[in-house]
Structure formats: structure tokens, C-alpha cells
Amino acid sequence: MTEPTNTRFFSLSDITTRVQQILQPHIGKLFWVKAEISSGREKTSHKFFNFY
């Protein structure tokens, strides 16, 4: 039997907010986040992506 995975999902805005909290004292207010899309799907007018 396989162990259950405890996958946690975070919104991109939550991730960038946390990155900003960590980096702001060192680099200032502006920064870019680069991510590679591994897959995506569309539902009505919304697009959902998975990132590597």
C-alpha cells in the first residue's frame, strides 16, 4: 500500500508575498518570479496552471 501524499497548494500571490517579506530587506520592493508551467487547464474564463 502506498503512503498518502500530503500535497499543499499555495496561491501565487501568497508565494510572492512571502518571497517579498524575505527579500525586501536585501533587494528593495520590486522583484520578478520566474516559473516554468508544467501543465494547465481552463475552466470558464479562468486558467489554472501547475508550475515546476
C-alpha positions in Angstrom: 0.0 0.0 0.0 1.3 3.5 -0.9 1.7 6.2 1.7 -0.9 9.0 1.2 0.7 12.2 -0.1 0.2 15.4 1.9 0.2 17.9 -1.0 -0.3 21.5 -0.1 -1.4 24.1 -2.6 -0.4 27.8 -2.4 -1.7 30.7 -4.4 0.9 32.5 -6.4 0.1 35.8 -4.6 0.8 34.0 -1.2 4.1 32.8 -2.5 5.2 36.2 -3.9 4.1 37.9 -0.7 6.3 35.5 1.4 9.2 35.9 -1.0 8.9 39.7 -0.7 8.9 39.5 3.1 12.1 37.5 3.0 13.9 39.5 0.2 12.7 43.1 0.7 15.3 44.0 3.4 18.1 42.9 0.9 16.9 43.9 -2.6 14.1 46.5 -2.2 10.4 46.4 -3.1 10.4 45.1 -6.7 11.3 41.6 -7.9 10.3 39.1 -10.6 9.3 35.5 -10.1 10.1 33.2 -13.0 8.3 29.9 -13.1 8.0 27.1 -15.7 4.5 25.8 -16.4 4.2 22.1 -16.3 0.5 21.9 -17.2 -2.6 23.9 -17.4 -6.3 23.8 -17.7 -9.1 26.2 -18.4 -12.5 26.4 -16.7 -15.0 29.0 -18.0 -12.9 32.2 -18.1 -10.3 31.1 -15.6 -6.9 29.5 -16.3 -5.2 27.2 -13.8 -1.5 26.3 -14.1 0.8 23.9 -12.4 4.4 25.1 -12.0 7.6 23.1 -11.7 
